[in-house]
Amino acid sequence: MRIIVVGGGVIGVTSAYWLRLAGHEVALIEQDVEAGRGVSAGNGGQLSYAYVEPLAGPDLWTKFPAILLGLDSAVRMRPDLSLDSIRWGLSFLRHCIGKRQTDSLKSLLVLAAESHRALAELLNDVPLQFDYAAAGKLILYRDAKALDEAGRLAEIKRQHGFRIETLGRARCLALEPALDRYRNGFAGGIYAPEDAAGDCGLFTRGLYDHLGRAMGVETHGSMRVTHLTMRDGRVVGVELDTDDMRADAVVLANGIDAPRLAATVGLKLPIEPVKGYSITAPARPDAPIVSLTDRAEKIVFAHLGHRLRAAAFADLDGWSPSVNPKRAQQLLALALHLFPAAADWDRAEPIWAGQRPMTPSGMPLIGASRVPGLYLNAGHGGLGWTLACGAGKRLAGIIA
Ligand SMILES: Cc1cc2nc3c(=O)[nH]c(=O)nc-3n(C[C@H](O)[C@H](O)[C@H](O)COP(=O)(O)OP(=O)(O)OC[C@H]3O[C@@H](n4cnc5c(N)ncnc54)[C@H](O)[C@@H]3O)c2cc1C
């Protein structure tokens, strides 16, 4: 089949890779001059296979009043009040119920395990440099109660084949001595030794180049898909700014723009943008090696080559991609306050913001849509880097 993949983010390039391996003729279309400059560019860098908890969870109900009043510094809510956003919000709240969250978590764990294996296969085949390190991940919990609750979810993860250890404070410090200079208190942590980190933007650009150079994928940069083309009730291609292109099937892998394109053939996708920020600075010798997530402050740290990256915040503040200078300042202040010795924060790169393409359940949309000829690989929320390889391979299996 001839297949057009729309979007050169991490989801588009991994989709194109597995579709090409399956023998399809693939055209990959990216609107930017370069691949990997959307939300894949500056994300937290964590390949967080064993920690895929959806954003929608029971604890959100208790925090909801504080979020609405703007008192929760990690989450901001100023959505545009369109009917679609309201519908999305109500569905999100329904997914905060315990049983639904556990169901989503189990589905995400299955996809994460597939993704872990699929990335290893890909790296066996394609030599990519992206500051990859499989140094494990530690999630810190402020008090014993929160640590106990996380320990219960750890059992579900073990059932899915993940190695998980619950560590008290002393064992966390022995595992990651840099935590001695971490300024936030913690009672202990959940350690996932098989989790990893890497620069998602570097990976995406490297794979995009490889697809064009060595695998015979048609890669088209600086080309924007404006509409999907329908004939006799079937998607048969795409319209570009100045041209059109035909195919037997089209895959929407264009992140937060997927709902707009799907709407051109009457399909509604439940995806809303949730903005987050990251700061990247030269790592000091005292930087942590293990990836860290501080559950109380909702901030992550990942060591990427000679750099340390911190990422945080979940802002439902509409569709504009702009960096809010106040939030950028808050992130710098938070990183400096929590981990002053870990990086040269005063020599940081400009603060980056990206929009997570989020579904209410946290589960991405992967597979055939209800419109013949149109397939989806979109809505990976805060886990797209972790899930990309599994999602790309699963999609190719479904199309086969
Ligand atoms: C602060 C932050 C931290 C994060 N941390 C992590 C983490 O640690 N681990 C993790 O797993 N995930 C993390 N994520 C989530 C992850 O970054 C995303 O889920 C993932 O990058 C989504 O990839 P994508 O390919 O769908 O989107 P994108 O990277 O945005 O790619 C979509 C591409 O499509 C192109 N495009 C859009 N419309 C069109 C069009 N009409 N025509 C042609 N091209 C088009 C865009 O230019 C873009 O390049 C984080 C996100 C944020 C914001």
The ligand as a Tripos MOL2 file, in Angstrom:
@<TRIPOS>MOLECULE
LIG
   53    58     1     0     0
SMALL
NO_CHARGES

@<TRIPOS>ATOM
      1 C1          6.7710   19.5040   29.3630 C.3       1 LIG1
      2 C2          6.5730   18.1490   28.7390 C.ar      1 LIG1
      3 C3          7.2760   17.0720   29.2250 C.ar      1 LIG1
      4 C4          7.1050   15.8090   28.6680 C.ar      1 LIG1
      5 N1          7.8530   14.7780   29.1500 N.ar      1 LIG1
      6 C5          7.7160   13.5440   28.6090 C.ar      1 LIG1
      7 C6          8.5150   12.4780   29.0970 C.ar      1 LIG1
      8 O1          9.3870   12.6540   29.9480 O.2       1 LIG1
      9 N2          8.3110   11.2380   28.5690 N.ar      1 LIG1
     10 C7          7.3610   11.0000   27.6250 C.ar      1 LIG1
     11 O2          7.1700    9.8570   27.2310 O.2       1 LIG1
     12 N3          6.6200   12.0250   27.0990 N.ar      1 LIG1
     13 C8          6.7670   13.2780   27.5840 C.ar      1 LIG1
     14 N4          6.0220   14.3170   27.0880 N.ar      1 LIG1
     15 C9          5.0150   14.0290   26.0460 C.3       1 LIG1
     16 C10         5.6190   13.8900   24.6450 C.3       1 LIG1
     17 O3          6.4990   14.9640   24.3810 O.3       1 LIG1
     18 C11         4.5140   13.8600   23.5890 C.3       1 LIG1
     19 O4          3.5140   12.9250   23.9320 O.3       1 LIG1
     20 C12         5.0480   13.4610   22.2190 C.3       1 LIG1
     21 O5          6.1700   14.2330   21.8840 O.3       1 LIG1
     22 C13         3.9530   13.6170   21.1490 C.3       1 LIG1
     23 O6          4.5520   13.4160   19.9020 O.3       1 LIG1
     24 P1          3.7560   13.7110   18.5520 P.3       1 LIG1
     25 O7          4.6180   13.1910   17.4680 O.co2     1 LIG1
     26 O8          2.3610   13.2220   18.6820 O.co2     1 LIG1
     27 O9          3.6240   15.3020   18.5070 O.3       1 LIG1
     28 P2          4.6430   16.3900   17.9030 P.3       1 LIG1
     29 O10         6.0210   16.1660   18.3660 O.co2     1 LIG1
     30 O11         4.0550   17.7190   18.1810 O.co2     1 LIG1
     31 O12         4.6340   16.0750   16.3580 O.3       1 LIG1
     32 C14         3.5830   16.4320   15.5070 C.3       1 LIG1
     33 C15         4.2350   16.9520   14.2340 C.3       1 LIG1
     34 O13         3.2460   17.1430   13.2610 O.3       1 LIG1
     35 C16         3.5500   18.3140   12.5530 C.3       1 LIG1
     36 N5          2.2840   18.7770   11.9750 N.ar      1 LIG1
     37 C17         1.2060   19.2040   12.6520 C.ar      1 LIG1
     38 N6          0.2200   19.4980   11.7990 N.ar      1 LIG1
     39 C18         0.6900   19.2630   10.5670 C.ar      1 LIG1
     40 C19         0.1220   19.3950    9.2750 C.ar      1 LIG1
     41 N7         -1.1300   19.8110    9.1220 N.pl3     1 LIG1
     42 N8          0.8800   19.0710    8.2070 N.ar      1 LIG1
     43 C20         2.1510   18.6280    8.3600 C.ar      1 LIG1
     44 N9          2.7310   18.4940    9.5680 N.ar      1 LIG1
     45 C21         2.0060   18.7980   10.6530 C.ar      1 LIG1
     46 C22         4.1230   19.2570   13.5970 C.3       1 LIG1
     47 O14         4.9200   20.2760   13.0060 O.3       1 LIG1
     48 C23         4.9250   18.2970   14.4530 C.3       1 LIG1
     49 O15         6.2740   18.1960   14.0350 O.3       1 LIG1
     50 C24         6.1680   15.6080   27.6090 C.ar      1 LIG1
     51 C25         5.4760   16.7070   27.0970 C.ar      1 LIG1
     52 C26         5.6660   17.9780   27.6490 C.ar      1 LIG1
     53 C27         4.9330   19.1440   27.0820 C.3       1 LIG1
@<TRIPOS>BOND
     1     1     2 1
     2     2     3 ar
     3     2    52 ar
     4     3     4 ar
     5     4     5 ar
     6     4    50 ar
     7     5     6 ar
     8     6     7 ar
     9     6    13 1
    10     7     8 2
    11     7     9 ar
    12     9    10 ar
    13    10    11 2
    14    10    12 ar
    15    12    13 ar
    16    13    14 ar
    17    14    15 1
    18    14    50 ar
    19    15    16 1
    20    16    17 1
    21    16    18 1
    22    18    19 1
    23    18    20 1
    24    20    21 1
    25    20    22 1
    26    22    23 1
    27    23    24 1
    28    24    25 2
    29    24    26 1
    30    24    27 1
    31    27    28 1
    32    28    29 2
    33    28    30 1
    34    28    31 1
    35    31    32 1
    36    32    33 1
    37    33    34 1
    38    33    48 1
    39    34    35 1
    40    35    36 1
    41    35    46 1
    42    36    37 ar
    43    36    45 ar
    44    37    38 ar
    45    38    39 ar
    46    39    40 ar
    47    39    45 ar
    48    40    41 1
    49    40    42 ar
    50    42    43 ar
    51    43    44 ar
    52    44    45 ar
    53    46    47 1
    54    46    48 1
    55    48    49 1
    56    50    51 ar
    57    51    52 ar
    58    52    53 1
@<TRIPOS>SUBSTRUCTURE
     1 LIG1         1 GROUP 0 **** ****
